[in-house]
Amino acid sequence: MKYSLSLAFILCSLAGFAQAEYDYFKEPDYSKIAYGPGFRFKPGIYRSYDNFINNSPAIPVDWIVSGKDKQDRSFFAKIFRDDVVEYDSSGHRKNAIVNEIWGFSDGRTVYVMNRNFASGWDRYWSKNPFATTTWTNEGGWSRIDIIGSVCVLIVIKEYTGSYNNGLINSDMYGSSRQSTMGYSEAKRYMFEVKTGNLKELTLNNMMEVCQRAPAFYKSCNPPSNGKEQKTLYYLMEYNRKHPIYFPE
């Protein structure tokens, strides 16, 4: 069976993992429900990673004070154009600084602020050809495209700066383009929900996760050729057999 790393294929392939096998690590928490098709996150703003994994926005959408339509899919994009978000939880209005927000959910999708990846991750990016650079979308948002025990998101990093001659590397997990003014590149990252530790999505990193569940790892039968196919296989199988549970 051939695998492709196209995002559409990944999402379709993972659609049914809620009916997964038993978690090798621990008993499921029956006070929570398994993430799967039809699951809806509580819409609102996350101040921290814990808000996300507990499906408990620090600022629920109902608290947000705004004249904009909260049913609009672009509601959060519109209110984040300002430096602060005004909210009211108990009759006293307060402000949340947008640049200090961890992420948010519109009820369907979860987004994380790029600033969370601004430091400590430069080693994963291509050597850029600029003498001086500015990450122009550091305050932007990246969508968590796959949600499971191992989540996957794509971070697009945009630069501007003074140009020097040079080449930009690219590989199967990222791509680059350049111009006289700047360039951008995309990387796929993974993180385990139980730790929140962010890593680049690679075959070695996925195998490291799988090997912590010896019975599961022994049962795996990955395709014989291609890092892309093997990476996708381990990601799909691990999430299928280790569902993630969220509070309703």
N, C-alpha and C positions, 0 to 999 in steps of 0.2 A: 504494500500500500504506500502510495507516494504522499508526502506531506509538502505543503507550501506555507511560507511564512507570511502570506498576504493577510492583512488584518481582518478582512471579511471572512476568510476561511477559518481563522482562529476563533472569531466570535461565534460563528455558526457551530463549529466543532465543540465548543465549550458550553453550548446552550443547555445541554441536558445534564450537566454534572451535579445538579442538586440531588439527583437520585443516586448518589455515590455510595460506594462501599464504606464500611466502617473505618473510622479514623484510627490509624495505628498508634497514635500518641496518647489518646485519652478518650474517655467517655464523652459523647456529645453533651453539651449543655442544653437540656430539654426546656430551659426557660427561654431559649433563643430559637430562632428558625434558620434553616440552611439558606444561604444565598442561592438564588436561581432565577429562572425566568419569572417575571412578574413581581419580583421583590422591589419594593420602593423604599428608598432612604427618606428619612425625615428631612425636608428641605430647610436649609439654613446655613449659617456660617460656622466653620470649625476654627476655634482658636488653637487647637492642638491636635496631635495625632490621636490621642485618646478619645476626643470627640467623634472622630471618624469611626474607630473600631467599636465604639459603644452606640453608634447610630444615635448620637445625642448632641445636636448642634448647640454650641454655647449661645448662639443667637438664632433662635428659630425664625423662620421667614415672617411669621405673624408679628414678631416684635419690631421688625424693621419699619422705620418711619419713612415713607416715600410716597410721592404722588404718582409713581409709575405703576403700571399694571403688573401685579405679582404673578399673574398667570402667564405672562409673556415669557417665552423660552429664553429671551435675551435680558431678562430682568436683572440678573446679577451682573452681567457685563455692563449694563447701563449704570448701575449704582456704584460700581467699582471705578468708574471714570473720575470720581471725586476722591480726595485723599482720606476722607472719613465716611463711615456709615453711621447714621443716626438710628438709635433704637430705644425702645421703651418697654421695660419688663414689669415695672410696678408703679407706673405713674410718674417716674423720674427719667427724663431723657438723658441718654448717655451717648458717647461717640466711640466707635471702634476704628482704630487706625488701619487702613486697608493693607499697608505694607507689613503689618504684624499678624495678618490673618494666615493660618496654616492652609486652609482650603474651604470648599463649600460644596453643597449638593443642591441641585435643582429638583431633587426627588427621583430623578431618573439616572443621573450621572454624577460622578464625583470628580472634582477638579482640585489640583494642588498648585500652590503658588510656586513659580519657578525659583523664587528667592531661596527656597529650601534646598536647592541644588547649587547655589552660587559659590560655595566654598568647599574645598576638599575633594572636588570631583574633576578638577582640570586634567588629571592624568588619563581620564577616559576620552578626552576630546582630541581631535586632530591638532597637530602643531600648526598654529595659524601663521599666515604670512604678513601679519601686521606688526609694526614696531610698537604701536600703542593700540589697545582695543577697549571697546566698551560693550558690555553685554546689554544690548538695547531693549530686550524684552524680559529683563530680570524680574520685572514686576508683573509679568503676564502669567498665564495659567496653562497647566498641562492636564489633560484628561487621563484618568485611570481607565485604560481601554479594556483590561481584563481584570476582573475581581474574583479572587479565590484565595486559598491559603497562600498561594504565591500570586501577587498582583503584578501587572505589567502596565507601564505607562511610557509614553513617548515624549521626550523633552526636546523642543526645537530651540536651539541657541542661535540668536542673531547678533552679529557683530558689526560695528563700524570702526574705522580707524585709518591710519596712514598706511598706504600699501607698500609692501616690499615684494620683490620677485620671489616666487616660491610655489610649491605645490601643496595642495590640500589632500591628505589621504582620505580614503573612504573604504568601508568594508561592508559586509553583509548586514551589519547591525546599525549602520549609520550611513548617511550620504551628505555630500557637501556641494556647494556651488559658490563661485566667487565672482566679484566684479571689481571695478575700480573704486567703489565706495565701501564695499563690505561683503560679507558672506554669511551663510547660515548653514547649520548642520543639525541632523536629528540623531538621537540615540534612544534605544530602548533600554529601560531600566526595569528591574524586578525588586520586589521586597516581600519578605514574609510578614504576614499580618501579625503573627504572634511576637515578632521582634521589632518590626518597623525598619530594619536595617536595609538600606538601599545599596544595590549593586547593579553593575551592568548585566544585561541579559546575555549570558554566554552559556555554552554547553558545560564548561567546568563548574560554573556557579550553580546551574540547575542540578548537575550530578551530585554536587556537595550537599544540596538540600535533600535529594532523594536518598542518599546513602545513610542519612540519619534514621531512616526507617528501613532496617535491613530486610524484613520480610517483604515489604513492598518492592524494594530495589531488586531483590532476587527474582521477583515475579515478572520484572520488566523484560520486554523483548523489542528493543529499539531497532529501527532500520539499520542496515549494515553500512550504508554510505551517507556522507554528508552531515556536517555539523548542524546546518539549519534544520534538517529533518529530525535529527536526534534531539536537538534543543526543544523543538515543538512537541515531539513525542513525550519527553519527560515532563514538560510543563502541563500538557493536556492530561496525562495519566495521573500525575501527582494531584492536580486539582480535582480530578474526577473521584479519586479515592480518599481525598482529604478535604471534604467540604468545609467551608467557613460559615460560622454561625454568628448572626447579629441579633441584638434585641429588636423586637418589633417596635 
